[in-house]
Amino acid sequence: MSEISQRTFPELYPSRTKIVATVGPASDSEEKLAAMIRAGVDIFRINMAHSTPEQAQPVYDRIRKVSRDVHFPVAILADLAGPKMRLGAIPGDSYECADESLIRFVRGETTTEPDSFTSTYPPLIDELEIGNRVMLADGAVALQVIEKSADVAICKIVQGGTIRSRQGINLPGANLSVKTLQPRDIENAKWAVKVGVDFVGMSFVRRAADVEELRRILLDNRPAGRKEADIPHIISKIEKPEAVEQIREIATASDGIMVARGDLGVEVDIAQIAVIQKRIIRVCQRLCKPVIVATQMLESMHHQTLPTRAETTDVANAILDGADACMLSGESAVGEYPVQAVQMMHRIAVETEKQLKRQLRRDIYDKIVTPVLQEIEATYGVEIDAFYKHIDVVTNAMCDAAVKLADDINAAVLLVASETGKTTRNLSKKRHFTMTLGASENEFALRRMNLYWGVIPVANLPTNPADRLSYVVEAGVREKYLKSGDYIVMINSIIPDSATRNVLYVHKVT
């Protein structure tokens, strides 16, 4: 079987929406990793909140080995923990918070009082103010600060529930002095760039300067001889209200965005999450930046083989909103059915994309979508020309022409050679439905294509354009996704190593 066919053309055509799956105890064996790749995983996420570099290294090595075994260049995302605040140890390990009762936050690492709690964030009491909200256990328990002294903050329980040791603390609206990048994050970032991780997720981003700081760290610690363009791409996780307010600046500074709805849903009014998600996706579309939607997408598949109707609708709506990728967290890391969860996300994506294809027909797009874009731009201040400020105008024009040409002649394949992957990223934002194969001599660029909607990265294609085309035709006819009379549109550069794609070629299969 050819290298192209083992994953690129499974029984079901691969979904154009990419799938990110978190690796954990339920999925870190070679057998499970291979099964998940074949089921549709494009990117594996390693959660560094639960790993040290020493613990993550064998997982990284297994993913790379399995990727070679199945001949698919799957990418890896190392997700930094960021300044996550957590409760300290609770006597008895849990505490039942009754409505209208009082609890206290105290300084120190331990406490013996049943209604007193410590935190992993030493300045917590200093930075709390009377009237501040405090959310525990992912928002399940809500408190309000009513009294404060030098060493104690007394809170009234507004919404009761059970809390446990080490659960998260969120302080919506509080001004925190803690830095976005913690010392542990910096060490993990150094490991990520050293071993060649493809993406680094940055948690609790608050401003564009946070992203620039991480980029400097990655650049300063890259191995000797590695190009600047080959450091991990930065995926900024939007989890704070201030990040939502500065989404344009953060997205511009980042290589991609993740709508991390877990902490975001605690930090802002949960009723606003759907609207915020749509706003973030729209900004990323205009800036030509890929965007991942994450958290509780198929939550019930932790313990069930089928998701709820609401969850399938959630995944579908994220795709219809314009998400480039959807992410599985606990479902694939610790759930009982990691492979089935990937298969289900793939099935939902394939079925939703059928509707998306009809929705995005050019005549409908011009009559319906453009006025909506203009309304959103007017409402949120997104500049109509912002997209063009961040890309090469020649490449963009070539991609526009290639998509229109492929549509007009009903091409079977759009073949793109890209040194850095920017051309394939540009094409993915056109949301066209011609099968798009991405080729690159740069292994980092090739793996990063796994985040670009509708782009299928293909490893080990010949470097010469004519040989590359012949290889694709031969494999396509053999694997029956090409037949005599089909057209292939190819984007290439006439000048080797040029960053601009400036050749558009049409080939008819005979």
C-alpha positions in Angstrom: 0.0 0.0 0.0 1.4 3.4 -0.9 2.4 6.0 1.8 -0.4 8.3 0.7 -3.2 5.7 1.0 -2.7 4.4 4.5 -4.2 7.4 6.3 -4.9 10.0 3.6 -7.7 7.9 2.0 -9.4 5.7 4.6 -12.8 4.2 3.9 -14.5 7.5 4.8 -12.9 10.5 3.2 -11.0 12.3 5.9 -12.8 15.2 7.5 -11.6 18.6 6.5 -12.0 19.8 10.1 -8.9 18.7 12.0 -9.0 16.6 15.2 -6.8 17.3 18.2 -6.7 14.5 20.8 -5.1 14.7 24.2 -2.8 11.8 25.1 -3.2 10.3 28.5 -3.2 7.0 30.3 -6.1 5.7 28.2 -4.3 6.4 24.9 -0.5 6.5 25.2 0.2 3.0 24.0 1.5 2.5 20.5 -1.6 0.4 19.6 -4.0 3.1 20.7 -2.0 6.0 19.1 -2.0 4.1 15.8 -5.7 3.4 16.0 -6.5 7.0 16.8 -4.4 8.3 13.8 -6.2 5.9 11.5 -9.5 7.1 13.0 -8.8 10.7 12.1 -6.4 12.3 14.7 -4.3 15.1 13.1 -2.6 16.5 16.2 -1.8 14.8 19.5 -1.8 17.1 22.6 0.5 16.5 25.5 -0.8 18.3 28.6 2.3 19.7 30.4 0.2 20.6 33.4 0.4 16.9 34.2 3.9 16.1 32.8 7.5 17.0 33.3 9.9 16.9 30.3 11.2 13.6 31.6 7.6 12.2 31.6 6.6 13.7 28.3 9.7 12.6 26.4 8.7 8.9 26.1 5.2 9.9 25.0 6.7 12.2 22.4 9.0 9.4 21.1 6.1 6.9 20.9 4.0 9.4 18.8 6.8 10.0 16.4 7.5 6.3 16.0 3.8 5.5 15.4 3.6 8.4 12.9 6.4 6.8 10.9 4.9 3.3 11.2 1.5 4.5 9.7 3.1 6.9 7.2 1.2 9.9 8.4 3.0 13.0 9.6 0.9 13.6 12.7 1.7 16.8 14.7 2.3 17.3 18.4 1.0 20.1 20.6 2.7 20.7 24.0 0.2 22.6 26.1 1.9 24.7 28.8 0.1 24.8 32.2 0.3 28.6 32.8 -0.5 30.2 36.2 -3.3 27.9 37.2 -4.4 28.6 40.8 -5.4 25.6 42.8 -6.7 24.8 46.3 -4.2 23.3 48.7 -4.9 20.0 50.6 -8.3 19.9 52.3 -8.6 18.0 55.5 -10.5 14.9 54.6 -9.8 15.7 50.9 -13.3 17.2 50.3 -15.6 19.8 51.8 -19.3 20.4 51.3 -20.0 24.1 50.8 -23.5 25.0 52.0 -25.3 28.0 50.5 -24.9 31.3 52.6 -22.3 29.8 54.9 -18.8 31.2 55.3 -15.4 29.9 54.5 -11.9 31.4 54.9 -8.8 31.6 52.7 -5.7 31.6 54.9 -1.9 32.0 54.3 0.4 29.0 54.3 0.5 25.6 52.7 -1.6 23.6 55.1 -4.6 24.0 57.4 -6.3 21.9 60.0 -9.6 23.9 60.2 -12.4 22.3 58.1 -13.7 25.6 56.8 -10.3 27.2 56.1 -8.4 26.7 52.8 -5.0 27.4 51.4 -3.9 28.1 47.8 -1.0 27.3 45.6 -0.9 31.0 44.7 0.9 32.8 47.6 -0.3 36.4 46.8 -4.0 35.3 46.8 -5.1 37.1 49.9 -3.1 40.2 49.0 -4.9 40.5 45.7 -8.4 39.7 46.7 -10.7 42.6 47.3 -14.0 42.9 49.1 -16.7 42.2 46.5 -14.5 39.9 44.3 -16.0 36.7 43.0 -14.2 33.4 43.6 -15.0 30.4 41.5 -14.0 26.9 42.6 -14.2 23.4 40.9 -14.6 24.8 37.3 -17.3 27.2 38.4 -19.5 24.6 40.3 -19.0 26.5 43.5 -19.2 30.4 43.7 -18.0 32.6 46.5 -17.9 36.3 47.2 -15.3 38.1 49.4 -17.1 39.9 52.2 -14.2 40.6 54.7 -10.5 40.8 54.6 -7.5 41.1 57.0 -3.8 40.8 56.5 -3.8 37.0 56.6 -7.4 36.0 56.0 -10.1 36.5 53.4 -13.6 35.6 54.5 -16.0 34.5 51.7 -19.7 33.9 51.6 -20.9 30.8 49.6 -23.2 32.1 46.9 -23.5 28.8 45.1 -22.8 25.7 47.1 -21.4 22.3 46.2 -18.6 19.9 46.9 -14.9 20.9 46.5 -11.9 18.7 46.7 -8.2 19.1 47.2 -6.2 20.7 44.4 -9.2 21.8 42.4 -8.9 25.0 40.4 -9.5 28.6 41.6 -10.7 31.3 39.2 -11.0 35.0 40.1 -13.1 36.6 37.4 -12.4 40.3 37.1 -9.5 40.4 39.6 -6.2 42.1 38.6 -3.5 39.5 39.2 0.2 40.2 39.4 1.2 36.6 38.4 3.1 36.3 35.2 1.6 34.3 32.3 4.8 32.3 31.9 5.8 30.5 35.1 9.3 29.0 35.6 7.9 25.5 34.9 6.4 26.8 31.7 9.7 28.2 30.5 11.5 24.9 31.2 8.8 23.0 29.3 9.0 25.4 26.4 12.8 24.9 26.2 12.2 21.1 26.0 9.5 21.6 23.4 11.7 23.6 21.0 14.7 21.3 21.6 12.9 18.1 20.7 11.0 19.6 17.8 7.4 19.9 19.0 5.2 21.4 16.3 2.9 23.6 18.4 3.1 25.1 21.9 -0.1 26.0 23.7 0.1 29.1 25.9 -2.4 29.1 28.8 -4.1 32.2 30.3 -2.8 34.6 27.7 -3.8 38.2 28.7 -2.0 40.4 26.1 0.1 40.2 22.9 3.3 40.8 24.9 2.8 37.4 26.6 3.0 35.8 23.2 6.0 37.8 22.2 7.8 36.7 25.4 7.2 33.0 24.7 8.4 33.5 21.1 11.7 35.0 22.3 12.2 32.1 24.6 11.6 29.6 21.8 13.9 31.5 19.4 16.7 31.8 22.0 16.6 28.1 22.8 16.3 26.6 19.4 19.0 24.0 18.5 21.9 25.3 16.5 21.2 25.4 12.8 17.4 25.3 13.1 15.7 28.1 11.1 13.6 30.7 12.8 10.6 29.6 10.9 10.9 26.1 12.3 10.4 26.8 16.0 7.1 25.6 17.4 4.0 27.6 16.4 2.4 29.4 19.3 -1.3 28.6 20.0 -2.7 31.2 22.4 -5.5 29.8 24.6 -8.3 32.4 25.2 -9.3 31.8 28.8 -9.5 35.3 30.4 -11.9 38.3 29.8 -9.0 40.6 29.0 -7.8 38.2 26.3 -11.3 38.3 24.7 -11.1 42.1 24.7 -7.7 42.0 23.0 -8.4 39.1 20.7 -7.2 41.0 17.5 -3.9 41.9 19.0 -3.3 38.4 20.5 -4.4 36.6 17.3 -2.0 38.9 15.3 0.9 38.0 17.5 0.1 34.3 17.6 0.3 31.5 15.0 -3.1 30.2 16.1 -5.9 30.5 18.7 -7.6 28.0 21.0 -11.1 28.8 22.4 -10.5 27.1 25.7 -14.0 27.1 27.0 -13.3 25.4 30.4 -11.6 28.3 32.2 -13.2 30.9 29.9 -16.7 29.7 30.9 -15.7 30.3 34.5 -14.0 33.7 34.0 -16.9 35.2 32.0 -20.7 34.8 32.1 -21.3 31.3 30.8 -24.3 32.6 28.8 -21.9 34.6 26.7 -19.6 31.6 25.7 -21.4 30.8 22.4 -21.2 34.4 21.2 -17.6 34.9 22.3 -16.7 31.7 20.4 -18.2 33.0 17.2 -16.5 36.3 17.6 -13.0 34.8 18.2 -13.5 32.5 15.2 -14.5 35.4 12.9 -11.5 37.4 14.0 -9.2 34.5 13.2 -10.7 34.0 9.8 -10.1 37.6 8.9 -6.4 37.4 10.2 -5.9 34.0 8.4 -5.1 32.3 11.7 -6.2 28.7 12.5 -8.5 28.3 15.5 -9.2 25.3 17.7 -12.4 24.9 19.7 -11.9 22.9 22.9 -13.4 21.6 26.1 -16.3 19.2 26.8 -17.0 18.6 23.1 -17.9 15.0 23.6 -17.8 15.0 27.4 -20.2 12.1 28.0 -17.9 9.8 26.0 -15.7 9.5 29.0 -17.9 6.6 30.0 -20.3 6.1 27.1 -19.9 4.9 23.5 -22.3 7.5 22.2 -22.4 11.3 22.9 -25.4 13.3 23.8 -27.4 15.1 21.1 -26.3 18.4 22.6 -22.7 17.4 22.2 -23.0 16.4 18.6 -24.7 19.7 17.9 -21.9 21.6 19.7 -19.2 20.0 17.5 -21.3 20.7 14.3 -21.9 24.3 15.3 -18.2 24.9 15.9 -17.5 23.6 12.4 -20.3 25.7 10.9 -18.9 28.7 12.8 -15.6 28.2 11.0 -13.4 26.3 13.4 -10.3 24.7 11.8 -10.1 22.0 14.5 -12.0 20.5 17.4 -10.3 19.1 20.4 -10.8 16.1 22.7 -9.5 16.4 26.2 -10.5 13.9 28.9 -12.4 11.9 26.4 -9.2 10.7 24.8 -6.8 11.1 27.7 -8.6 9.2 30.5 -11.9 8.2 28.9 -12.9 4.6 28.4 -13.4 5.0 24.6 -10.7 7.2 23.1 -10.7 5.6 19.6 -14.5 5.7 19.5 -14.5 9.4 20.5 -12.2 10.2 17.6 -14.4 8.2 15.2 -17.5 10.0 16.4 -15.9 13.5 16.0 -14.8 12.4 12.5 -18.4 11.3 11.6 -19.9 14.5 12.9 -17.4 16.6 10.9 -17.9 14.7 7.7 -21.7 15.0 7.9 -21.5 18.7 8.9 -19.1 19.5 6.1 -21.7 18.2 3.6 -24.0 21.0 4.7 -21.1 23.5 4.9 -20.3 22.7 1.2 -23.8 23.7 0.2 -23.7 26.7 2.5 -20.4 28.0 1.1 -21.3 27.9 -2.6 -19.9 31.0 -4.2 -23.3 32.4 -5.3 -24.7 32.0 -1.7 -21.5 33.4 -0.2 -21.6 36.6 -2.2 -25.3 37.2 -1.4 -25.5 36.1 2.2 -22.1 35.7 4.0 -20.5 39.0 2.9 -23.2 41.3 4.4 -22.9 39.3 7.6 -19.1 39.7 7.6 -19.5 43.4 7.1 -22.0 43.6 10.0 -19.7 41.7 12.4 -16.8 43.9 11.3 -18.8 47.0 12.1 -19.9 45.6 15.4 -16.6 44.4 16.7 -14.2 46.8 14.8 -12.6 44.1 12.7 -11.1 45.8 9.7 -12.3 44.5 6.3 -8.7 44.6 5.0 -7.0 43.2 8.1 -6.6 39.9 6.4 -4.4 41.4 3.7 -2.0 43.0 6.1 -0.6 39.7 7.3 -0.1 37.7 4.2 1.7 37.9 0.9 -0.7 39.5 -1.6 0.7 37.5 -4.6 0.2 34.2 -2.7 -3.3 35.2 -1.7 -4.2 36.1 -5.3 -2.8 32.8 -6.5 -4.8 30.9 -3.9 -8.0 32.8 -4.9 -7.3 31.9 -8.6 -6.5 28.3 -7.8 -9.7 27.8 -5.8 -11.8 29.4 -8.5 -10.1 27.5 -11.3 -10.5 24.2 -9.3 -14.2 25.0 -8.8 -14.8 25.9 -12.4 -13.2 22.8 -13.9 -14.4 20.5 -11.1 -10.8 19.5 -10.3 -10.3 16.3 -8.4 -7.1 17.4 -6.6 -5.4 20.7 -5.7 -1.7 20.0 -5.1 0.3 22.6 -3.2 4.0 22.8 -2.6 4.9 25.1 0.3 8.2 25.6 2.0 6.8 27.2 5.2 3.1 26.1 4.9 1.8 29.6 4.6 0.3 28.9 1.2 -1.7 25.9 2.5 -2.8 27.9 5.5 -4.1 30.6 3.1 -5.9 28.0 1.1 -7.6 26.5 4.2 -9.2 29.9 4.9 -10.9 29.9 1.5 -13.0 27.0 2.7 -13.1 25.2 -0.7 -13.9 21.6 -1.1 -11.4 20.4 -3.7 -9.2 17.6 -2.2 -6.0 19.5 -1.2 -2.7 17.7 -0.8 0.1 19.7 0.9 3.7 18.9 0.1 6.8 20.4 1.7 10.5 19.4 2.1 10.3 21.0 5.5 9.1 18.4 8.0 8.0 21.1 10.5 5.9 22.9 7.9 4.5 19.5 6.7 3.3 18.5 10.2 1.9 22.0 10.9 -0.5 21.5 7.9 -2.4 19.2 10.2 -4.0 22.3 11.8 -5.1 23.8 8.4 -8.7 23.0 7.5 -9.1 20.8 4.5 -5.3 20.3 3.9 -3.9 16.8 3.8 -0.2 16.7 4.4 1.6 14.0 2.4 5.1 13.0 3.4 8.0 12.0 1.1 6.6 13.4 -2.1 9.3 14.0 -4.8 10.9 17.5 -4.7 10.8 18.0 -8.5 7.4 19.4 -9.5 7.0 17.1 -12.5 8.0 14.0 -10.5 5.7 15.1 -7.7 2.8 15.4 -10.1 3.5 12.0 -11.6 3.7 10.4 -8.2 0.3 11.8 -7.2 -1.3 10.7 -10.5 0.1 7.2 -10.2 -0.9 6.8 -6.6 -4.3 8.4 -7.2 -5.2 6.1 -10.1 -3.9 3.0 -8.2 -5.9 3.9 -5.1 -9.0 5.0 -7.2 -9.3 8.6 -6.1 -8.3 9.7 -9.6 -9.4 8.4 -12.9 -8.8 9.3 -16.6 -10.2 12.7 -17.5 -9.8 14.2 -13.9 -8.1 17.5 -13.5 -5.3 18.3 -11.0 -4.5 22.0 -10.2 -1.0 22.5 -8.9 0.4 25.6 -7.2 4.2 25.9 -7.2 7.0 28.4 -7.4 9.1 28.7 -10.5 12.1 29.8 -8.4 13.4 27.3 -5.9 13.1 28.3 -2.2 10.9 31.3 -3.1 8.4 32.2 -0.4 5.8 33.3 -3.1 3.8 30.7 -5.0 3.7 32.1 -8.6 2.9 29.2 -10.9 -0.6 27.7 -11.5 -0.6 24.6 -13.5 -3.5 22.4 -14.7 -3.0 18.7 -15.5 -5.5 16.3 -17.1 -5.2 12.7 -16.0 -4.9 10.3 -19.1 
